[in-house]
Amino acid sequence: MAITAAMVKELRDTSGAGMMDAKKALTETDGDMEAAIDWLRTKGLAKAAKKSGRTAAEGLVAVSVNGNKGVAVEVNSETDFVGKNAEFQAMVASIAAAAQNVSDVEALKAAEIDGKTVETIITDKIATIGENMSVRRMAAIEGEQVVSYVHNAVADGMGKIGVLVALKGDNEAFGRQVAMHIAAANPASLSEADLDPAVVEKEKSVQMDIARESGKPEAVIEKMIVGRMKKFLGEITLFGQAFVVNPDLTVEAAAKEAGVEITGFVRLEVGEGIEVEKEDFAAEVAKAAKG
């Protein structure tokens, strides 16, 4: 496969590796971007295995809690300016309230608010505000107690990151601390048991390759991997992470001290996972001049 300059640039931006290292990684992996990142990590040449284009879209995440159920909804717009618009915020709040009665985003789009479907309301708002919008995601959670938190809130219950935490037991203050921790630490799962086995196996494989680069015997490498995987799981699972309020405790241990059990969580961040085509400023101006 031909390795283009654009591919090399993308890998450099994603991994932080140098140009020649990025080109060699792509050559070695036949242009497979994710495999190239793993190759760079194995050689100690990548700063992090980051995904490109994590937060490219704008809009708001809104959270709504009703009794023992909480919902989080992401509504996207083209610019951050629209997220500060009172009309847009009122629409997002009404959509979040409607999400209490549905199970997925398609059902939410078909749900009615004051006689109009959510999809129709979005279409009407596009016409009045003049920007493209969409209801992109929703997630729901239930528990004995559900606590919500919004990071960078622009209005009540909505902002850039929305978090819901389900607890067994009654400790709202602790639940809010955990929600703030989740907003900051972005755990991949509640515990190791909830983690995608493919993620674990991939990391183990990468760590094995890194360890083998050291030239140490296999018996030593096996012991090294046990420690590295324990560290990895502690970093990406909520229960294993050091609690931001008290880093001497894991979140799981802090929950036990607080007399509650964390049974689940939801975290939505505006634009997460969306990729947009980037255009340099000169090209953008030229396009605008042509009408």
C-alpha positions as CSV (number, residue, x, y, z in Angstrom):
1,M,0.0,0.0,0.0
2,A,1.3,3.5,-0.9
3,I,2.0,5.5,2.2
4,T,0.9,9.1,1.7
5,A,2.1,12.3,3.4
6,A,-1.4,12.8,4.8
7,M,-1.3,9.3,6.4
8,V,2.1,10.1,8.0
9,K,0.8,13.5,9.3
10,E,-2.2,11.8,10.8
11,L,-0.1,9.2,12.6
12,R,2.3,11.9,13.8
13,D,-0.6,14.0,15.2
14,T,-2.1,11.0,16.9
15,S,1.0,9.4,18.3
16,G,3.5,12.3,18.8
17,A,6.1,10.3,16.9
18,G,8.7,11.8,14.5
19,M,8.0,11.9,10.7
20,M,10.5,9.1,9.8
21,D,9.3,6.9,12.6
22,A,5.7,7.4,11.6
23,K,6.5,6.6,8.0
24,K,8.4,3.4,9.0
25,A,5.5,2.3,11.3
26,L,3.0,2.7,8.4
27,T,5.3,0.8,6.0
28,E,5.7,-2.0,8.5
29,T,2.0,-2.3,9.1
30,D,0.8,-1.8,5.4
31,G,-0.9,1.5,6.2
32,D,-3.0,0.2,9.1
33,M,-3.2,3.2,11.4
34,E,-4.1,1.4,14.6
35,A,-1.5,-1.3,14.0
36,A,1.0,1.5,13.3
37,I,0.3,3.1,16.7
38,D,0.8,-0.2,18.4
39,W,4.1,-0.7,16.5
40,L,5.3,2.7,17.7
41,R,4.3,1.9,21.2
42,T,6.3,-1.3,21.0
43,K,9.4,0.6,19.9
44,G,8.8,3.2,22.6
45,L,8.3,5.9,20.0
46,A,4.6,6.9,20.6
47,K,3.6,9.2,23.4
48,A,0.2,7.7,23.7
49,A,-2.2,5.5,21.8
50,K,-4.7,8.3,21.2
51,K,-7.5,8.2,18.8
52,S,-7.7,11.2,16.4
53,G,-10.7,13.5,16.2
54,R,-12.1,12.9,19.7
55,T,-13.9,16.1,20.2
56,A,-14.7,17.9,16.9
57,A,-18.4,18.8,17.2
58,E,-20.2,21.3,19.4
59,G,-23.5,21.4,21.2
60,L,-24.6,20.3,24.7
61,V,-25.0,17.3,26.9
62,A,-28.0,17.5,29.2
63,V,-28.8,15.2,32.2
64,S,-32.2,14.6,33.8
65,V,-32.9,12.5,36.9
66,N,-36.4,11.4,37.9
67,G,-36.6,9.2,40.9
68,N,-34.3,6.2,40.4
69,K,-33.7,6.8,36.7
70,G,-31.3,9.2,35.1
71,V,-30.8,10.0,31.4
72,A,-28.1,11.9,29.5
73,V,-28.6,13.2,26.0
74,E,-26.2,14.8,23.5
75,V,-27.5,17.3,21.0
76,N,-25.0,18.6,18.5
77,S,-24.6,21.9,16.7
78,E,-22.0,23.3,14.3
79,T,-20.6,26.0,16.6
80,D,-20.1,26.6,20.3
81,F,-22.0,29.8,20.0
82,V,-25.3,28.0,19.5
83,G,-24.7,26.1,22.7
84,K,-25.0,29.4,24.5
85,N,-28.2,30.3,22.8
86,A,-31.2,30.3,25.2
87,E,-33.6,28.8,22.5
88,F,-31.2,25.9,21.9
89,Q,-30.8,25.3,25.6
90,A,-34.5,25.3,26.2
91,M,-34.9,22.7,23.3
92,V,-32.2,20.5,24.7
93,A,-33.8,20.6,28.2
94,S,-37.1,19.5,26.8
95,I,-35.5,16.7,24.8
96,A,-33.7,15.5,28.0
97,A,-37.0,15.4,29.8
98,A,-38.6,13.4,27.0
99,A,-35.8,10.9,27.1
100,Q,-37.1,9.8,30.5
101,N,-39.8,7.9,28.7
102,V,-37.9,6.1,25.9
103,S,-35.2,3.5,25.7
104,D,-32.9,4.6,22.8
105,V,-32.1,7.6,20.6
106,E,-34.3,6.5,17.7
107,A,-37.3,6.3,20.0
108,L,-36.3,9.7,21.4
109,K,-36.4,11.3,17.9
110,A,-39.9,9.9,17.4
111,A,-41.1,11.1,20.9
112,E,-43.5,14.0,21.0
113,I,-43.2,17.3,22.8
114,D,-46.2,19.5,22.7
115,G,-47.6,17.6,19.7
116,K,-44.4,17.6,17.6
117,T,-41.8,14.9,17.3
118,V,-38.3,15.7,18.5
119,E,-37.0,15.2,15.0
120,T,-39.5,17.9,13.7
121,I,-38.5,20.2,16.5
122,I,-34.8,19.8,15.5
123,T,-35.7,20.5,11.9
124,D,-37.6,23.7,12.9
125,K,-34.8,24.9,15.0
126,I,-32.3,24.4,12.2
127,A,-34.5,26.8,10.1
128,T,-34.7,29.4,12.8
129,I,-31.1,29.3,14.2
130,G,-29.5,28.6,10.9
131,E,-27.1,25.8,11.9
132,N,-27.2,22.0,11.4
133,M,-28.2,20.1,14.5
134,S,-28.8,16.5,15.6
135,V,-29.8,14.4,18.5
136,R,-26.7,12.1,18.5
137,R,-26.8,10.0,21.6
138,M,-28.7,9.1,24.8
139,A,-27.9,6.8,27.7
140,A,-30.0,5.8,30.7
141,I,-29.2,4.3,34.1
142,E,-31.2,3.2,37.1
143,G,-30.3,2.6,40.7
144,E,-31.5,3.0,44.3
145,Q,-30.1,6.5,44.0
146,V,-28.9,8.3,40.8
147,V,-26.7,11.3,41.1
148,S,-25.8,13.7,38.2
149,Y,-23.0,16.1,37.5
150,V,-22.4,18.5,34.6
151,H,-18.9,19.8,33.9
152,N,-18.6,23.3,32.3
153,A,-22.3,23.9,32.8
154,V,-23.8,26.7,30.7
155,A,-27.3,26.2,32.2
156,D,-29.0,24.0,34.8
157,G,-28.3,20.4,34.0
158,M,-26.4,20.9,30.7
159,G,-22.8,21.5,29.6
160,K,-19.9,19.9,27.8
161,I,-19.7,16.7,29.9
162,G,-22.6,15.0,31.6
163,V,-22.2,12.2,34.2
164,L,-24.7,10.0,36.0
165,V,-23.8,7.6,38.8
166,A,-26.0,4.8,40.2
167,L,-25.6,3.9,43.8
168,K,-26.9,1.2,46.1
169,G,-27.2,3.1,49.4
170,D,-28.0,6.8,50.2
171,N,-25.1,9.2,50.0
172,E,-25.7,11.9,47.5
173,A,-22.6,13.9,48.5
174,F,-20.3,11.0,47.8
175,G,-22.2,10.2,44.6
176,R,-21.5,13.7,43.4
177,Q,-17.8,13.4,44.2
178,V,-17.7,10.2,42.2
179,A,-19.5,11.8,39.3
180,M,-16.9,14.7,39.3
181,H,-14.1,12.0,39.4
182,I,-15.7,10.3,36.3
183,A,-15.9,13.6,34.4
184,A,-12.2,14.2,35.0
185,A,-10.7,10.6,34.8
186,N,-13.0,9.2,32.1
187,P,-12.8,5.5,33.1
188,A,-13.5,3.0,30.3
189,S,-15.6,0.7,32.5
190,L,-16.9,0.2,36.1
191,S,-14.5,-2.8,36.8
192,E,-12.3,-5.3,35.0
193,A,-15.3,-7.6,34.7
194,D,-17.1,-4.9,32.5
195,L,-14.1,-4.2,30.3
196,D,-14.0,-5.4,26.7
197,P,-11.7,-8.5,26.8
198,A,-10.3,-7.5,23.4
199,V,-9.1,-4.2,25.0
200,V,-7.3,-6.2,27.7
201,E,-5.8,-8.7,25.3
202,K,-4.6,-6.0,22.9
203,E,-2.9,-4.1,25.8
204,K,-1.3,-7.3,27.1
205,S,0.1,-8.1,23.6
206,V,1.5,-4.6,23.2
207,Q,3.1,-4.7,26.7
208,M,4.6,-8.2,25.9
209,D,6.2,-6.8,22.7
210,I,7.6,-3.8,24.6
211,A,9.0,-6.0,27.3
212,R,10.6,-8.3,24.8
213,E,12.4,-5.4,23.3
214,S,14.4,-5.2,26.5
215,G,15.9,-8.7,25.8
216,K,15.0,-10.1,29.2
217,P,14.2,-13.8,29.7
218,E,10.5,-14.9,29.2
219,A,10.2,-15.7,32.9
220,V,11.1,-12.2,33.8
221,I,8.9,-10.7,31.1
222,E,5.9,-12.7,32.5
223,K,6.4,-11.1,35.9
224,M,6.8,-7.7,34.4
225,I,3.5,-8.1,32.5
226,V,1.6,-8.9,35.7
227,G,2.6,-5.6,37.2
228,R,2.0,-3.6,34.0
229,M,-1.4,-5.0,33.4
230,K,-2.4,-4.3,37.1
231,K,-1.3,-0.7,36.5
232,F,-3.2,-0.5,33.2
233,L,-6.5,-1.9,34.8
234,G,-6.1,0.5,37.7
235,E,-5.9,3.4,35.3
236,I,-8.9,2.7,33.1
237,T,-11.5,1.1,35.4
238,L,-13.4,3.2,37.8
239,F,-13.0,0.9,40.8
240,G,-9.3,0.7,40.3
241,Q,-8.6,4.4,39.8
242,A,-7.1,6.5,42.6
243,F,-10.0,8.6,43.9
244,V,-9.5,12.3,43.1
245,V,-10.8,13.4,46.5
246,N,-8.4,11.0,48.3
247,P,-5.7,9.5,46.1
248,D,-4.7,7.2,48.9
249,L,-7.8,5.2,48.2
250,T,-9.2,3.6,45.1
251,V,-12.7,4.6,44.1
252,E,-13.9,1.1,45.2
253,A,-12.3,1.5,48.6
254,A,-13.7,5.0,49.0
255,A,-17.2,3.7,48.2
256,K,-16.9,1.1,51.0
257,E,-15.8,3.8,53.4
258,A,-18.8,5.9,52.4
259,G,-21.2,2.9,53.0
260,V,-22.4,2.6,49.4
261,E,-21.9,0.5,46.3
262,I,-21.5,2.0,42.9
263,T,-23.6,0.0,40.5
264,G,-23.1,1.9,37.2
265,F,-22.3,5.1,35.5
266,V,-22.8,7.1,32.3
267,R,-20.5,9.7,30.9
268,L,-21.2,11.7,27.7
269,E,-18.9,14.3,26.3
270,V,-19.9,16.7,23.5
271,G,-18.4,15.6,20.2
272,E,-16.7,12.6,21.5
273,G,-15.6,10.3,18.7
274,I,-16.8,12.6,15.9
275,E,-14.3,13.3,13.1
276,V,-14.7,16.4,11.0
277,E,-12.8,17.4,7.8
278,K,-10.3,20.1,8.7
279,E,-9.7,22.9,6.2
280,D,-6.8,25.4,6.3
281,F,-7.8,29.0,6.8
282,A,-6.8,30.1,3.3
283,A,-8.9,27.4,1.7
284,E,-11.8,28.3,3.9
285,V,-11.6,32.0,2.9
286,A,-11.3,31.0,-0.8
287,K,-14.4,28.9,-0.6
288,A,-16.4,31.7,1.1
289,A,-15.3,34.2,-1.6
290,K,-16.6,31.8,-4.3
291,G,-20.0,31.8,-2.6
